[in-house]
Amino acid sequence: NACIGKSYEHHPAVLSKAAMVKILSSVVIAFFNVEMARLKNMKYIQRKLNNPTTPVFQM
């Protein structure tokens, strides 16, 4: 990791571009995960309403 940092020190533009891509991708992934969790919750709640006797941990 130290070697990579030294090589990037001479190219701040490359570093900022890489950092921006990393940040953007992590934001997209986080948003996607949140949306998936929300959809799963909605499906789970609907299933609970339709069939209240289903066990909690059933997927």
BAROVEX-506349 format. One record per atom (N, C-alpha, C, O): z negated, y, x negated; residue in three letters. Coordinates in steps of 0.001 Angstrom, whole numbers, plus 500000, padded with zeros to 6 digits. Atoms other than C-alpha are relative to their C-alpha. Layout:
N
ZYXALA...
end
This chain:
59
500000498793499175ASN500000500000500000ASN500000501255499143ASN500645502241499500ASN500062498831500878ALA499225502410497137ALA501385500318499459ALA501764501486499366ALA498663499787500550CYS502712501898495686CYS500892500671501046CYS501649501587500725CYS499173499428498941ILE504339502684499041ILE499638501476500172ILE500526502319500301ILE500444498618499845GLY502247505859499371GLY500560500880498896GLY501002501998499164GLY499490499210501123LYS503308507044495900LYS501492500250500149LYS501965501352499869LYS498554499827499877SER506989506461496609SER500307501001501112SER501283501747501023SER499748499076498896TYR506718508406499875TYR499560501423499681TYR500027502366500320TYR500506498667500326GLU504888511335498261GLU501135500960499659GLU501035502157499928GLU498898499138500421HIS508209512639496905HIS500948500290501165HIS501820501151501049HIS499105499819498852HIS509890512402500340HIS499177500230501270HIS499033499320502087HIS500831499731498816PRO507701514101502964PRO500777499843501300PRO500202499465502321PRO499192500113498785ALA510590514118505454ALA500049498544500458ALA499922498259501649ALA499946501419499679VAL510876510330505292VAL498663499553500587VAL498613498808501566VAL501337500385499539LEU507127509966505723LEU499776500483501426LEU499298499729502274LEU500238499450498665SER507011512264508749SER500860499273501029SER500419499028502152SER499124500723499084LYS509993510464510304LYS499395498640500318LYS499331498234501478LYS500601501319499806ALA508344507089509780ALA498745500101500854ALA498511499274501736ALA501230499810499235ALA505047508415511124ALA500324500289501465ALA499659499785502369ALA499625499668498634MET506772509851514176MET500476498756500753MET500109498538501908MET499515501237499380VAL508554506561514879VAL498817499093500335VAL498756498503501413VAL501179500847499793LYS505250504707514472LYS499193500488501205LYS498785499699502057LYS500784499410498903ILE503440507100516827ILE500717499774501329ILE500103499373502317ILE499229500162498765LEU506236506974519402LEU499947498562500481LEU499717498303501662LEU499986501411499599SER506411503187519364SER498626499574500504SER498528498822501473SER501352500375499557SER502624502861519660SER499703500587501373SER499053499945502198SER500187499380498678VAL502619505298522605VAL500743499198501065VAL500207498922502138VAL499191500773499047VAL505419503350524308VAL499320498666500295VAL499226498252501451VAL500667501298499830ILE503598500047523717ILE498736500161500837ILE498471499364501737ILE501237499775499240ALA500319501470525008ALA500314500258501469ALA499663499704502354ALA499616499698498623PHE502028502880528113PHE500451498727500707PHE500078498479501853PHE499506501253499427PHE503782499545528697PHE498831499083500343PHE498797498495501423PHE501168500853499752ASN500487497653528367ASN499214500479501209ASN498786499672502035ASN500736499436498859VAL498775500014530824VAL500728499686501300VAL500112499280502285VAL499214500262498791GLU501615499629533328GLU499913498526500395GLU499762498197501571GLU500077501435499716MET501550495828533003MET498633499652500588MET498539498874501537MET501354500266499503ALA497776495793533518ALA499864500495501433ALA499248499838502273ALA500075499434498657ARG498147498023536565ARG500724499101501001ARG500218498834502091ARG499234500880499110LEU500831495779538069LEU499234498704500242LEU499169498219501371LEU500777501234499861LYS498709492687537389LYS498820500217500936LYS498524499371501781LYS501139499686499136ASN495717494358539035ASN500430500095501454ASN499769499563502346ASN499512499847498633MET497758495293542086MET500326498637500603MET499965498355501745MET499664501345499524LYS499110491737542388LYS498725499216500280LYS498610498522501290LYS501258500738499854TYR495619490341541894TYR499263500456501260TYR498743499631502012TYR500695499463498821ILE494145492643544559ILE500698499530501270ILE500044499138502236ILE499250500468498822GLN496932491745547002GLN499695498533500269GLN499500498138501418GLN500271501418499840ARG496315488040546360ARG498586499804500548ARG498349498953501405ARG501388500085499522LYS492577488568546873LYS499935500317501496LYS499242499646502260LYS500013499611498585LEU493241490315550182LEU500635498904500860LEU500149498596501948LEU499314501041499240ASN495658487593551296ASN499173498732500081ASN499178498042501101ASN500743501253500051ASN493370484762550239ASN498671500245499287ASN498583500034498077ASN501270499612500626PRO489740485834549615PRO499263498834499345PRO498312499059498596PRO500745501139500547THR488671482292548676THR500504499598498614THR499929498705497992THR499476500385501309THR490770482149545480THR498989500322498910THR498340501367498966THR500924499721501112PRO488689481876542289PRO500456501210499193PRO501644501523499123PRO499732498739500685VAL488443485014540196VAL500937499806498811VAL501798500649498560VAL499275500149501269PHE489946483565537004PHE501344499317500166PHE502002499020499169PHE498688500618499802GLN493026482008538582GLN501095501015499712GLN501052502137500217GLN498906499088500344MET496195483549537143MET501245499631500800MET502283500277500660MET
end
